[in-house]
Amino acid sequence: METLRPRGLLALLLIVLEWTRPGLLSPLKPICDLRVLNHFIKEARDAEVAMKACREGCGLTEAVTVPQTTVDLDVWEKKNALDQAQEVQTGLWLLQVALGSLRSSVTNTALHSHIDNTIRNLPSINAVLRSLNFQEYTPPSSAAGLEGTWRVSSASELLQVHVNFLRGKVRLLLLDAQACQQDVS
Protein backbone atom coordinates (compact mmCIF):
# COMPACT_ATOMS: atom_id res chain seq x y z
CA MET A 1 0.00 0.00 0.00
CA GLU A 2 1.28 3.44 -0.92
CA THR A 3 2.14 5.68 2.01
CA LEU A 4 0.61 9.13 2.23
CA ARG A 5 3.16 11.86 1.65
CA PRO A 6 2.92 15.07 3.70
CA ARG A 7 2.09 17.16 0.64
CA GLY A 8 -0.97 15.01 -0.01
CA LEU A 9 -2.07 15.20 3.60
CA LEU A 10 -3.60 18.66 3.22
CA ALA A 11 -5.67 17.60 0.22
CA LEU A 12 -6.81 14.45 2.01
CA LEU A 13 -7.72 16.42 5.12
CA LEU A 14 -9.86 18.84 3.11
CA ILE A 15 -11.63 15.98 1.36
CA VAL A 16 -12.29 14.08 4.60
CA LEU A 17 -13.61 17.22 6.29
CA GLU A 18 -15.91 17.84 3.34
CA TRP A 19 -17.23 14.25 3.36
CA THR A 20 -17.80 14.07 7.08
CA ARG A 21 -19.29 17.54 7.49
CA PRO A 22 -19.90 17.43 11.21
CA GLY A 23 -23.32 18.65 12.27
CA LEU A 24 -22.09 21.94 13.64
CA LEU A 25 -24.40 24.88 14.10
CA SER A 26 -21.88 27.26 12.56
CA PRO A 27 -20.90 27.16 8.88
CA LEU A 28 -17.52 25.85 7.72
CA LYS A 29 -14.83 28.38 8.52
CA PRO A 30 -13.69 30.11 5.34
CA ILE A 31 -10.33 28.96 4.00
CA CYS A 32 -8.72 32.30 3.15
CA ASP A 33 -5.06 31.44 3.61
CA LEU A 34 -3.42 31.61 0.19
CA ARG A 35 -0.80 29.08 1.34
CA VAL A 36 -3.44 26.43 0.65
CA LEU A 37 -3.73 27.58 -2.96
CA ASN A 38 0.06 27.93 -3.21
CA HIS A 39 0.34 24.26 -2.20
CA PHE A 40 -1.94 23.26 -5.09
CA ILE A 41 -0.02 25.51 -7.49
CA LYS A 42 3.28 23.93 -6.43
CA GLU A 43 1.93 20.44 -7.07
CA ALA A 44 0.57 21.55 -10.45
CA ARG A 45 4.02 22.93 -11.31
CA ASP A 46 5.62 19.65 -10.23
CA ALA A 47 3.36 17.80 -12.67
CA GLU A 48 4.21 20.29 -15.41
CA VAL A 49 7.96 19.85 -14.81
CA ALA A 50 7.62 16.06 -14.80
CA MET A 51 5.67 16.23 -18.07
CA LYS A 52 8.33 18.38 -19.73
CA ALA A 53 10.98 15.83 -18.72
CA CYS A 54 8.95 12.93 -20.13
CA ARG A 55 10.20 11.50 -23.41
CA GLU A 56 7.86 8.62 -24.18
CA GLY A 57 4.24 7.69 -23.46
CA CYS A 58 3.28 11.14 -22.25
CA GLY A 59 0.99 12.65 -24.83
CA LEU A 60 -2.68 13.34 -25.29
CA THR A 61 -4.44 11.13 -27.81
CA GLU A 62 -6.84 13.93 -28.77
CA ALA A 63 -7.26 17.67 -28.21
CA VAL A 64 -9.10 18.71 -25.04
CA THR A 65 -11.10 21.80 -24.09
CA VAL A 66 -9.57 24.00 -21.40
CA PRO A 67 -10.46 27.36 -19.86
CA GLN A 68 -8.92 30.59 -21.04
CA THR A 69 -6.32 31.74 -18.55
CA THR A 70 -5.89 35.34 -19.62
CA VAL A 71 -7.59 37.87 -17.39
CA ASP A 72 -8.62 41.38 -18.37
CA LEU A 73 -8.74 42.90 -14.89
CA ASP A 74 -11.17 45.63 -15.94
CA VAL A 75 -13.64 43.04 -17.22
CA TRP A 76 -13.01 40.69 -14.26
CA GLU A 77 -13.61 43.40 -11.67
CA LYS A 78 -16.89 44.43 -13.33
CA LYS A 79 -18.27 40.92 -12.89
CA ASN A 80 -20.11 40.13 -9.70
CA ALA A 81 -18.74 37.47 -7.34
CA LEU A 82 -21.30 34.89 -8.51
CA ASP A 83 -20.23 35.27 -12.16
CA GLN A 84 -16.55 35.12 -11.20
CA ALA A 85 -17.15 31.97 -9.14
CA GLN A 86 -19.14 30.38 -11.98
CA GLU A 87 -16.28 31.08 -14.40
CA VAL A 88 -13.71 29.56 -12.02
CA GLN A 89 -15.87 26.52 -11.26
CA THR A 90 -16.49 25.94 -14.96
CA GLY A 91 -12.74 26.17 -15.56
CA LEU A 92 -12.01 23.68 -12.78
CA TRP A 93 -14.59 21.30 -14.25
CA LEU A 94 -13.01 21.62 -17.72
CA LEU A 95 -9.59 20.92 -16.22
CA GLN A 96 -10.91 17.86 -14.41
CA VAL A 97 -12.33 16.46 -17.66
CA ALA A 98 -9.14 17.30 -19.59
CA LEU A 99 -6.85 15.84 -16.91
CA GLY A 100 -8.97 12.68 -16.88
CA SER A 101 -8.37 12.37 -20.62
CA LEU A 102 -4.67 12.93 -20.07
CA ARG A 103 -4.57 10.25 -17.38
CA SER A 104 -6.15 7.70 -19.67
CA SER A 105 -3.84 8.50 -22.59
CA VAL A 106 -0.52 8.62 -20.72
CA THR A 107 1.32 5.31 -20.64
CA ASN A 108 4.35 6.56 -18.73
CA THR A 109 3.80 5.18 -15.22
CA ALA A 110 6.13 7.73 -13.63
CA LEU A 111 3.70 10.47 -14.65
CA HIS A 112 0.61 8.71 -13.34
CA SER A 113 1.25 9.75 -9.73
CA HIS A 114 1.67 13.42 -10.73
CA ILE A 115 -1.50 13.38 -12.83
CA ASP A 116 -3.46 11.48 -10.16
CA ASN A 117 -2.34 13.97 -7.52
CA THR A 118 -3.36 16.88 -9.72
CA ILE A 119 -6.78 15.33 -10.33
CA ARG A 120 -7.24 14.66 -6.58
CA ASN A 121 -6.48 18.31 -5.82
CA LEU A 122 -9.38 19.65 -7.90
CA PRO A 123 -12.13 18.55 -5.45
CA SER A 124 -10.05 20.06 -2.64
CA ILE A 125 -9.96 23.38 -4.48
CA ASN A 126 -13.72 23.15 -4.91
CA ALA A 127 -14.04 22.49 -1.16
CA VAL A 128 -12.09 25.70 -0.54
CA LEU A 129 -14.57 27.55 -2.77
CA ARG A 130 -17.53 26.03 -0.91
CA SER A 131 -15.98 27.17 2.38
CA LEU A 132 -16.17 30.71 0.98
CA ASN A 133 -19.93 30.36 0.52
CA PHE A 134 -19.91 30.11 -3.26
CA GLN A 135 -22.91 28.13 -4.32
CA GLU A 136 -22.64 24.49 -5.37
CA TYR A 137 -21.64 24.12 -9.02
CA THR A 138 -23.55 21.98 -11.47
CA PRO A 139 -21.40 21.23 -14.52
CA PRO A 140 -22.91 21.38 -18.00
CA SER A 141 -23.61 18.20 -19.89
CA SER A 142 -20.71 18.97 -22.25
CA ALA A 143 -18.08 21.60 -22.99
CA ALA A 144 -19.62 22.32 -26.39
CA GLY A 145 -20.64 25.94 -26.71
CA LEU A 146 -19.01 27.14 -23.48
CA GLU A 147 -17.55 30.63 -23.70
CA GLY A 148 -14.01 31.39 -22.60
CA THR A 149 -12.48 28.09 -23.69
CA TRP A 150 -9.96 26.85 -26.20
CA ARG A 151 -8.47 23.51 -27.19
CA VAL A 152 -4.99 22.18 -26.53
CA SER A 153 -3.42 19.14 -28.12
CA SER A 154 -0.35 18.53 -25.96
CA ALA A 155 -0.01 17.39 -22.37
CA SER A 156 2.50 20.15 -21.64
CA GLU A 157 0.04 22.80 -22.82
CA LEU A 158 -2.71 21.29 -20.67
CA LEU A 159 -0.58 21.31 -17.53
CA GLN A 160 0.62 24.84 -18.26
CA VAL A 161 -3.03 25.96 -18.57
CA HIS A 162 -3.76 24.26 -15.24
CA VAL A 163 -0.95 26.13 -13.46
CA ASN A 164 -1.88 29.46 -15.06
CA PHE A 165 -5.57 29.04 -14.23
CA LEU A 166 -4.76 28.44 -10.55
CA ARG A 167 -2.29 31.35 -10.47
CA GLY A 168 -4.75 33.64 -12.27
CA LYS A 169 -8.50 33.32 -11.97
CA VAL A 170 -8.60 31.04 -8.93
CA ARG A 171 -6.20 33.31 -7.00
CA LEU A 172 -8.19 36.42 -7.97
CA LEU A 173 -11.43 34.82 -6.82
CA LEU A 174 -9.93 33.86 -3.46
CA LEU A 175 -8.32 37.27 -2.93
CA ASP A 176 -11.63 39.05 -3.46
CA ALA A 177 -13.92 36.56 -1.72
CA GLN A 178 -16.36 38.38 0.56
CA ALA A 179 -15.91 35.73 3.29
CA CYS A 180 -12.20 36.62 3.46
CA GLN A 181 -12.53 40.39 3.66
CA GLN A 182 -11.52 41.82 7.02
CA ASP A 183 -13.85 44.32 8.65
CA VAL A 184 -12.05 47.63 8.54
CA SER A 185 -13.80 49.81 11.14
C-alpha positions as CSV (number, residue, x, y, z in Angstrom):
1,M,0.0,0.0,0.0
2,E,1.3,3.4,-0.9
3,T,2.1,5.7,2.0
4,L,0.6,9.1,2.2
5,R,3.2,11.9,1.7
6,P,2.9,15.1,3.7
7,R,2.1,17.2,0.6
8,G,-1.0,15.0,0.0
9,L,-2.1,15.2,3.6
10,L,-3.6,18.7,3.2
11,A,-5.7,17.6,0.2
12,L,-6.8,14.4,2.0
13,L,-7.7,16.4,5.1
14,L,-9.9,18.8,3.1
15,I,-11.6,16.0,1.4
16,V,-12.3,14.1,4.6
17,L,-13.6,17.2,6.3
18,E,-15.9,17.8,3.3
19,W,-17.2,14.2,3.4
20,T,-17.8,14.1,7.1
21,R,-19.3,17.5,7.5
22,P,-19.9,17.4,11.2
23,G,-23.3,18.7,12.3
24,L,-22.1,21.9,13.6
25,L,-24.4,24.9,14.1
26,S,-21.9,27.3,12.6
27,P,-20.9,27.2,8.9
28,L,-17.5,25.9,7.7
29,K,-14.8,28.4,8.5
30,P,-13.7,30.1,5.3
31,I,-10.3,29.0,4.0
32,C,-8.7,32.3,3.1
33,D,-5.1,31.4,3.6
34,L,-3.4,31.6,0.2
35,R,-0.8,29.1,1.3
36,V,-3.4,26.4,0.6
37,L,-3.7,27.6,-3.0
38,N,0.1,27.9,-3.2
39,H,0.3,24.3,-2.2
40,F,-1.9,23.3,-5.1
41,I,0.0,25.5,-7.5
42,K,3.3,23.9,-6.4
43,E,1.9,20.4,-7.1
44,A,0.6,21.5,-10.4
45,R,4.0,22.9,-11.3
46,D,5.6,19.7,-10.2
47,A,3.4,17.8,-12.7
48,E,4.2,20.3,-15.4
49,V,8.0,19.9,-14.8
50,A,7.6,16.1,-14.8
51,M,5.7,16.2,-18.1
52,K,8.3,18.4,-19.7
53,A,11.0,15.8,-18.7
54,C,9.0,12.9,-20.1
55,R,10.2,11.5,-23.4
56,E,7.9,8.6,-24.2
57,G,4.2,7.7,-23.5
58,C,3.3,11.1,-22.2
59,G,1.0,12.6,-24.8
60,L,-2.7,13.3,-25.3
61,T,-4.4,11.1,-27.8
62,E,-6.8,13.9,-28.8
63,A,-7.3,17.7,-28.2
64,V,-9.1,18.7,-25.0
65,T,-11.1,21.8,-24.1
66,V,-9.6,24.0,-21.4
67,P,-10.5,27.4,-19.9
68,Q,-8.9,30.6,-21.0
69,T,-6.3,31.7,-18.5
70,T,-5.9,35.3,-19.6
71,V,-7.6,37.9,-17.4
72,D,-8.6,41.4,-18.4
73,L,-8.7,42.9,-14.9
74,D,-11.2,45.6,-15.9
75,V,-13.6,43.0,-17.2
76,W,-13.0,40.7,-14.3
77,E,-13.6,43.4,-11.7
78,K,-16.9,44.4,-13.3
79,K,-18.3,40.9,-12.9
80,N,-20.1,40.1,-9.7
81,A,-18.7,37.5,-7.3
82,L,-21.3,34.9,-8.5
83,D,-20.2,35.3,-12.2
84,Q,-16.6,35.1,-11.2
85,A,-17.2,32.0,-9.1
86,Q,-19.1,30.4,-12.0
87,E,-16.3,31.1,-14.4
88,V,-13.7,29.6,-12.0
89,Q,-15.9,26.5,-11.3
90,T,-16.5,25.9,-15.0
91,G,-12.7,26.2,-15.6
92,L,-12.0,23.7,-12.8
93,W,-14.6,21.3,-14.2
94,L,-13.0,21.6,-17.7
95,L,-9.6,20.9,-16.2
96,Q,-10.9,17.9,-14.4
97,V,-12.3,16.5,-17.7
98,A,-9.1,17.3,-19.6
99,L,-6.8,15.8,-16.9
100,G,-9.0,12.7,-16.9
101,S,-8.4,12.4,-20.6
102,L,-4.7,12.9,-20.1
103,R,-4.6,10.3,-17.4
104,S,-6.2,7.7,-19.7
105,S,-3.8,8.5,-22.6
106,V,-0.5,8.6,-20.7
107,T,1.3,5.3,-20.6
108,N,4.4,6.6,-18.7
109,T,3.8,5.2,-15.2
110,A,6.1,7.7,-13.6
111,L,3.7,10.5,-14.7
112,H,0.6,8.7,-13.3
113,S,1.3,9.8,-9.7
114,H,1.7,13.4,-10.7
115,I,-1.5,13.4,-12.8
116,D,-3.5,11.5,-10.2
117,N,-2.3,14.0,-7.5
118,T,-3.4,16.9,-9.7
119,I,-6.8,15.3,-10.3
120,R,-7.2,14.7,-6.6
121,N,-6.5,18.3,-5.8
122,L,-9.4,19.6,-7.9
123,P,-12.1,18.5,-5.5
124,S,-10.1,20.1,-2.6
125,I,-10.0,23.4,-4.5
126,N,-13.7,23.2,-4.9
127,A,-14.0,22.5,-1.2
128,V,-12.1,25.7,-0.5
129,L,-14.6,27.6,-2.8
130,R,-17.5,26.0,-0.9
131,S,-16.0,27.2,2.4
132,L,-16.2,30.7,1.0
133,N,-19.9,30.4,0.5
134,F,-19.9,30.1,-3.3
135,Q,-22.9,28.1,-4.3
136,E,-22.6,24.5,-5.4
137,Y,-21.6,24.1,-9.0
138,T,-23.5,22.0,-11.5
139,P,-21.4,21.2,-14.5
140,P,-22.9,21.4,-18.0
141,S,-23.6,18.2,-19.9
142,S,-20.7,19.0,-22.3
143,A,-18.1,21.6,-23.0
144,A,-19.6,22.3,-26.4
145,G,-20.6,25.9,-26.7
146,L,-19.0,27.1,-23.5
147,E,-17.5,30.6,-23.7
148,G,-14.0,31.4,-22.6
149,T,-12.5,28.1,-23.7
150,W,-10.0,26.8,-26.2
151,R,-8.5,23.5,-27.2
152,V,-5.0,22.2,-26.5
153,S,-3.4,19.1,-28.1
154,S,-0.4,18.5,-26.0
155,A,0.0,17.4,-22.4
156,S,2.5,20.2,-21.6
157,E,0.0,22.8,-22.8
158,L,-2.7,21.3,-20.7
159,L,-0.6,21.3,-17.5
160,Q,0.6,24.8,-18.3
161,V,-3.0,26.0,-18.6
162,H,-3.8,24.3,-15.2
163,V,-1.0,26.1,-13.5
164,N,-1.9,29.5,-15.1
165,F,-5.6,29.0,-14.2
166,L,-4.8,28.4,-10.6
167,R,-2.3,31.4,-10.5
168,G,-4.7,33.6,-12.3
169,K,-8.5,33.3,-12.0
170,V,-8.6,31.0,-8.9
171,R,-6.2,33.3,-7.0
172,L,-8.2,36.4,-8.0
173,L,-11.4,34.8,-6.8
174,L,-9.9,33.9,-3.5
175,L,-8.3,37.3,-2.9
176,D,-11.6,39.1,-3.5
177,A,-13.9,36.6,-1.7
178,Q,-16.4,38.4,0.6
179,A,-15.9,35.7,3.3
180,C,-12.2,36.6,3.5
181,Q,-12.5,40.4,3.7
182,Q,-11.5,41.8,7.0
183,D,-13.8,44.3,8.7
184,V,-12.0,47.6,8.5
185,S,-13.8,49.8,11.1
